[in-house]
């Protein structure tokens, strides 16, 4: 698919009822009810969370190629969920270029696997278990639900949909990793197996699309093996599994721009799978994607005097935003993350203090780990906000 088609489809099918970073069962309930009234979609409750919240699934398509997708395994990673409903809307009103998608593929979509974590806006579930480390123990009801779906549906492809922090760069560069991918390992040796090659082939196709939209801003995750992670676990069963990580883009802290890039990746991957018997022959292009590094902070105050006027200490001050759920909305506060940086670190926003003294609230000396809504630079006050 070309970029013009993808952009047009997104603009037409973007789900207007979902926006921002806080997405819960309450937000998707009316969308599921609408889909349930459409005979082309099979909406069902497939289980319950620790706190008894429903875990829902959407099945659509009649094709032989079976694709399993799940999002918000980590409750506070919602960008891929928004893009899933944009894609579902696209299936409801198929464009000529996607007319065969539902006939060649069957999609099984779990939009929110961890509804307790989504409501609390946390990575973990209600009893502080990381579901992405529970693939073997299956100690949690949410983990059991996913494994039961996997066993019953028998997917040919798995899509493990996540979100990543603002710190990640595409390589050791000043390019933020707006989208990252991984074809997980399936053994300690990180063997390039046939199933991994298929995943790498699909990722290379998505990267080709994204490079036209966000050149240089696609990253590749480290492929260290951990059988307790769901992607590694499913990959070890010889089912190509692709990890998505929705990251940052410029000042897009609500992840609405990134949402479009995730949607574009979905369409690119699904169209490719629909029209090809993916062999893995193009897997080597996967390794052209730079491996993620951690080169970014939300704000860097350059050349700050964090000492005194008599004994100046000139350092760069690194600030990260802390997300907090307040009255069902996500608020951001600012925390001093580091005083003094090496080379190759960048801020999404940068302030030059020009060797002037920088102090925190109430004239306090800056300290790592302390939250500051503003700093003073010389005689001026600077809000550390979005």
N, C-alpha and C positions, 0 to 999 in steps of 0.2 A: 504494500500500500504506500502511496505517496503522502508526503506531509500535508499537502493541501486537503486531501480527503480526510485524513485523521483529524486535522484541525476543525474542519467543517462538521464532522460527526460529533466531536466533543462539544462544540458550541451548541449543537442541536440537542444533545442528549445529556448534558451535565445535569445531575440531579440537584435541583434548586433547594430541596428541603434539607440538604446536608451541607454544612460548612463549618469551618474552624477545626479545632483539634479535639473537642470533646464530643465523642460520638458513642452513644450507648444504645441499649435495647429500646429505650423510650423513643429515640430518634428514628430508628429503623422500623419500628412496629407498623406505622401507617404504610410504609413502602412495602413491607411484607404482605400486609392485608390486601393491598392493591394487586400485587403479583398473584396472590392466592385466588383472585377472581378471574385471572387470565388462564385459560385452559392450556396455554403453551408452557406454563410454569407449574412445577410441583413444589409447593412450600410445605415444610413439615417441621415439627419439633423433634429433634433427634436426641435430646437429653437435657439434663439440668446441671447447673453449676453447684458449687459447694453451698451457696446460700439459696439454692432452689430456683435460680433464674433460668428461664428457658434458653436453650441453645438451638438456634434455628438453622435450617439449610434450604437452599434453593437448587432444584434440579431442572435443567433445561437442555433441550436438544435430543436428537434421536440417533446421532452418529455413532460409529464403531470406535472412534478414538475418544477415550475417557480421560477427562481432565479434572483433578481434584484441587480445589483452591480453598485456603483458609486464611483468615485475617484476624487481627487483634487477639492472637495467642498471648501477646503482651497487651494489656488493656489500654495503655496510653499511646499505642501506635496505630493511629486511625486513618492515615492518609490513604493507605491501600484499600480500606473499606469504602471510603468515599468514591474512589475510582472504580471499585467493583460495581457500585450502583449506577455509575455513569455507563459502564460497559453493559450492564443488564438492560438499561434503557435502550442502548444501541441494538440489543437483540430483539427488543420489543418492536422496533421500527427499523428493520434491516435495510441497509443501503445496498445498492446493486453490487458493490464491490465485496460485500459480506453475505451475499444471498445464500451461499452454500454452507455457511458456518454451522448452523443448527442441524444440517443434514449430514455433515461429516463428523461432527464432534458432539459429545454429551458432556455438559459441565455440571459438576457437583460443587456448590459454593457454600461455604460456612462464613458468613460475614463477620460474626463476632464469636470467637471460640471461648473467650474469657469475659463473660458479661459482668462478673463481680469486679474484676480489675478495671474494666471499662468504666463502670459507674464510679469507682473510687479514684479513677485516673492513676492507676499504678501499673507497673510492669507485671507484678505478681498476681496470683489469685487471692481469694479471700483468706487463706491461711498461709500466705507468704511463700508459696511454692512457685518457682519459675517453671512453667509448663514446658518450656523449651529445654529443660534438663530432666524431664520426667518420661522420656520416650521409652525407656526400658522398664523402669519401676512401675509405671502406670498407677501411681499411688492416688491420683486425683480423678474425680469424675470427668473433668473436661478432657484429660488425656485419654481416658478410656473411650469417650465418645468419638474422638478423632480416630483412634485405632480401630474401633468397631466399624466406622464408616469406610476406612481404608480397606479393611478385610472384606466388607460386603461389596463395595463399589469396584474394587480391583482396578485402580487407575493405571493408565499408561504413562501419565505425566502428573507430577505433583508440583504445586506452586505454594510456597511457604512465604507469606506476605508480612513484612515487618516495616518498621520505621527506625531511622538512626538519628543520632544527635547532630548538632551543628558543628561539631569539632572535626568531622572527617573531611579529608582532602583526597583528590584523585592523584595519588602519588605524592611525592614531596614537592608540591607545587602550590601556587596561590589560586588553584582552581578547586572550588568546593565540590565534593562528591554529592551531587544532587540526587543521583540514583546509583545504587550499588547492587551488584549481583554476586552470586556464588553458585557454582556447581559443587556441592559438598563432597568431601572424601567419603569413601566407604570402607577404608581400612587405614591402619596406622601408617602404612607406607605411602599413602596418598596416590595409590595406583590410578593411572588414567584408564579407567575401565570403559567398556562400551557404553554403559548407562551414563557415566559422567560425560563422555564425548557427546552424547545426544543433548544433554543439558547445556554443555558448552556451545554446541552448534546453535541452539536456540538463543542463548545469551548473545552470541556474536551477531545474530540477526537483529535482536533488539538494540544492541549497541550501534549497529549501522544506522538504524532509524534515529536514535537519540543524538548521534553525532551531528545530524543535520539541524537539531534543535538546540542542543546544549553542548557544543564541541568542547571536548576536554573535561567534561564534568561528569563522567561515568567512572565509577571505581569498581574494583574487584576485591572481595573479601578474602582474608587469609583462610586457607583450607585445612587448618589443623583438625585432626579427626577427634570427635567425641561422640561415641555411640549413644550417649544419653540425650544428644540433641536430635530433634525430630527429623531434620533434614538428612543428617548422617545416617540415622536409623533407617529411614525409608530408602535412601540411596543404597544402603547395604543389602537391601532386598532386591536390588537391580531394577528399581523404578527410577527413571530420570527425575530428579528433584531440583527445583530452582528456588533459591532464596532471593527475595526482593528486599531491598532496604530503601525506603523513601527518605531522602535527606533534605538538605537546605538549599534554597535558591535566593540569592540576594537578600532582600528584607522580608522574605515570605515566611514569617514565623507562624502564620496560620496554615501553611502548606497548601495553598490553593494553586499556586503555579506548579509546584511539584506534583500535585494531583493530576495535572494534565500530562506530565511526563510519564507518570505511572500508567495512566490510561493509554498513552501512545505505545508504551511497552506491551501492555496487554494485547492491543490490536495487532501489533507487529508479530508477537509470538503466536497468537491464536490463528491468525491468517496463514502464517508459515506452516504451522502444524496441520491446518486444514488442507492445505494445497500440496503438501509434500510428505513423503515417508522419510522422516528425519533420520538420517543415517549416522550423523556425527562426523561426516567427512570434513566439515568446515570447523572442527573444534579448535584448530590452532589459532584462529583469529581471536578466540577467547583470551589468549595470553597477551594479546596486544593491549588489552585493557589494563591500565596501571593499578597496582595493588593499593588499597586504601592506606593512608597515613592519618595522623592526628595533628594537623598543622594549623587549625583554626581555633580562635576564641571569638565570643560574640563582640567584645570590645577590647581593644588594646589602647592604652594610654602610653604613647611613646615619650621617651626622654623625660620621665617624671622624677622629680626630686622627692624621694621618700624618706630622706634624712632630715636634717635641719638646715637653716640658712648658714650656720657656722660650719657644719660638717655635712655638706650635701652628699647624697647617694643617688646617682642617676641610674634609673632602671626603667624597663618597660613593665607596665602593670597590666595583667591579663584578667579579664572579667568574663564570667559565664553567667547566663541567665538561669534562674531556678524557676521551674514551672510549679504553680500551686493551684489547686482547685478551690475556688472561693465562690460560694453561691452559684454553683453549677456553671461557672465560667473559669477559663484558664487565665491566671494572672502570672506575670513574670516579675521576679525581683532579681537583683544583681548581686553576685557574690564575687569577692576577690579570690581568684583561683591561683594566681602565681605573681610573685614579685621577681622580675628578672627572667628574661627569655633568651634562649640561644638563637641561632640562625633559623631561617625558614619557618617562622611563625607569622600568622596573618590574622587580622581582625576583620570581622564582617563590617565593623565600623571602627575607624581609627581616629584618635584625638592626639594631637601633638602638644605636649605640655611645655616644650621649649625650655627645658631645664628648670622650670618653676616648681615650687613646692606644691605637692598634691596631698590633700588631707581628706579624710572621710567625714561623715556626718558629725556635727558638733565639734569639729576641729580635731577629731581623733586621728591618730597615726594609722595608716592603712595596714591591715593584717590579713594574712591568708585565711580564708574560711569565713570571714565576716561579711555580712550582707550590708551593702550601701546603696541606697536609692540615688544618691548623688555624691559627687566629690567637688571640692573647691580646688581650682587651679589658679594660684595667685589670688587675685581678688574676685575671680569669677566663679560662679556655680554652674556645674554641668550635670544634668540629669542623666543617670545611667539607665535609660529606658529605651523601649523600641521607638 
